[in-house]
Amino acid sequence: GILGFAILGRLHGSALLKAIIPALVSTIILYCVGMYAPGADFPPDVDTKLVAHPYAIGCFMVAFTFLITFRVNFSYGRYWEGAGNIHIMFSKYLDVASTM
């Protein structure tokens, strides 16, 4: 694939299959607790604000943007380090095969 994007959609060896079941279970539990808790307003009214000031949302957005950016950059670097090591390994195999 172009720039390794075919690997992102691959299910074999993906963490998506391992993460989707706990995520769905926790979502169902949250929904049930919110729906049946005494005095709960779930789903909340449209007028109810989660955060009183938009500055707090901006701080969370900046923090999560940095977190996701650095995490993706780290994993992308690990991918290319592994690809480079595989290239070196195959070149060593070729050296061994050519000397025999």
C-alpha positions as a Markdown table, in Angstrom:
| # | Residue | x | y | z |
|---|---|---|---|---|
| 1 | Gly | 0.0 | 0.0 | 0.0 |
| 2 | Ile | 0.9 | 3.6 | -0.3 |
| 3 | Leu | 3.0 | 4.8 | 2.7 |
| 4 | Gly | 1.9 | 1.7 | 4.7 |
| 5 | Phe | -1.8 | 2.7 | 4.8 |
| 6 | Ala | -2.8 | -0.9 | 3.9 |
| 7 | Ile | -1.5 | -2.0 | 7.2 |
| 8 | Leu | -3.9 | 0.2 | 9.1 |
| 9 | Gly | -7.0 | -1.6 | 7.7 |
| 10 | Arg | -5.6 | -5.1 | 8.3 |
| 11 | Leu | -7.4 | -7.1 | 11.0 |
| 12 | His | -4.8 | -9.8 | 11.5 |
| 13 | Gly | -2.6 | -8.8 | 14.4 |
| 14 | Ser | -4.7 | -5.6 | 15.1 |
| 15 | Ala | -5.4 | -4.3 | 18.5 |
| 16 | Leu | -8.8 | -3.2 | 17.3 |
| 17 | Leu | -10.3 | -6.7 | 17.8 |
| 18 | Lys | -9.0 | -6.9 | 21.3 |
| 19 | Ala | -10.1 | -3.5 | 22.3 |
| 20 | Ile | -13.6 | -3.4 | 20.7 |
| 21 | Ile | -15.2 | -5.9 | 23.1 |
| 22 | Pro | -14.1 | -4.2 | 26.4 |
| 23 | Ala | -15.1 | -0.8 | 24.9 |
| 24 | Leu | -18.6 | -2.0 | 24.0 |
| 25 | Val | -19.0 | -3.6 | 27.4 |
| 26 | Ser | -18.0 | -0.5 | 29.2 |
| 27 | Thr | -20.2 | 1.7 | 27.0 |
| 28 | Ile | -23.2 | -0.6 | 27.8 |
| 29 | Ile | -22.5 | -0.5 | 31.5 |
| 30 | Leu | -22.2 | 3.3 | 31.4 |
| 31 | Tyr | -25.5 | 3.6 | 29.6 |
| 32 | Cys | -27.3 | 1.3 | 32.0 |
| 33 | Val | -25.9 | 3.0 | 35.1 |
| 34 | Gly | -26.7 | 6.4 | 33.7 |
| 35 | Met | -30.2 | 5.4 | 32.6 |
| 36 | Tyr | -31.3 | 3.6 | 35.8 |
| 37 | Ala | -29.4 | 5.6 | 38.5 |
| 38 | Pro | -31.8 | 7.4 | 40.9 |
| 39 | Gly | -32.0 | 11.1 | 40.1 |
| 40 | Ala | -30.0 | 10.8 | 36.9 |
| 41 | Asp | -30.8 | 13.0 | 34.0 |
| 42 | Phe | -29.6 | 10.7 | 31.2 |
| 43 | Pro | -29.3 | 11.5 | 28.4 |
| 44 | Pro | -28.7 | 15.1 | 29.6 |
| 45 | Asp | -30.8 | 18.0 | 28.3 |
| 46 | Val | -29.5 | 19.9 | 25.4 |
| 47 | Asp | -29.2 | 23.1 | 27.5 |
| 48 | Thr | -26.9 | 21.3 | 30.1 |
| 49 | Lys | -23.3 | 22.3 | 29.6 |
| 50 | Leu | -20.6 | 19.8 | 30.3 |
| 51 | Val | -18.0 | 22.4 | 31.0 |
| 52 | Ala | -18.9 | 25.9 | 32.2 |
| 53 | His | -16.2 | 27.8 | 30.2 |
| 54 | Pro | -14.8 | 27.0 | 26.8 |
| 55 | Tyr | -11.3 | 27.7 | 28.0 |
| 56 | Ala | -11.3 | 24.3 | 29.8 |
| 57 | Ile | -12.3 | 22.5 | 26.6 |
| 58 | Gly | -9.5 | 24.3 | 24.8 |
| 59 | Cys | -7.0 | 23.1 | 27.4 |
| 60 | Phe | -8.2 | 19.5 | 27.0 |
| 61 | Met | -8.0 | 19.7 | 23.3 |
| 62 | Val | -4.4 | 21.0 | 23.4 |
| 63 | Ala | -3.4 | 18.3 | 25.8 |
| 64 | Phe | -5.0 | 15.5 | 23.9 |
| 65 | Thr | -3.6 | 16.8 | 20.6 |
| 66 | Phe | -0.1 | 16.8 | 22.0 |
| 67 | Leu | -0.6 | 13.3 | 23.5 |
| 68 | Ile | -1.9 | 11.8 | 20.2 |
| 69 | Thr | 0.7 | 13.6 | 18.1 |
| 70 | Phe | 3.6 | 12.4 | 20.1 |
| 71 | Arg | 2.2 | 8.9 | 20.4 |
| 72 | Val | 1.6 | 8.6 | 16.7 |
| 73 | Asn | 5.1 | 10.0 | 16.0 |
| 74 | Phe | 6.6 | 7.5 | 18.3 |
| 75 | Ser | 4.8 | 4.5 | 16.8 |
| 76 | Tyr | 5.6 | 5.7 | 13.2 |
| 77 | Gly | 9.3 | 5.9 | 14.2 |
| 78 | Arg | 9.2 | 2.4 | 15.6 |
| 79 | Tyr | 7.6 | 1.1 | 12.4 |
| 80 | Trp | 10.3 | 2.6 | 10.2 |
| 81 | Glu | 13.0 | 1.3 | 12.6 |
| 82 | Gly | 11.6 | -2.2 | 12.2 |
| 83 | Ala | 11.4 | -1.8 | 8.4 |
| 84 | Gly | 15.0 | -0.7 | 8.3 |
| 85 | Asn | 16.1 | -3.6 | 10.5 |
| 86 | Ile | 14.3 | -6.1 | 8.2 |
| 87 | His | 16.1 | -4.5 | 5.2 |
| 88 | Ile | 19.4 | -5.0 | 7.0 |
| 89 | Met | 18.5 | -8.6 | 7.8 |
| 90 | Phe | 17.7 | -9.4 | 4.2 |
| 91 | Ser | 20.9 | -7.8 | 3.0 |
| 92 | Lys | 22.8 | -10.0 | 5.4 |
| 93 | Tyr | 21.0 | -13.0 | 4.1 |
| 94 | Leu | 22.0 | -12.0 | 0.6 |
| 95 | Asp | 25.6 | -11.6 | 1.7 |
| 96 | Val | 25.6 | -15.1 | 3.2 |
| 97 | Ala | 23.9 | -16.6 | 0.1 |
| 98 | Ser | 26.4 | -14.8 | -2.3 |
| 99 | Thr | 29.4 | -16.1 | -0.4 |
| 100 | Met | 28.3 | -19.8 | -0.6 |
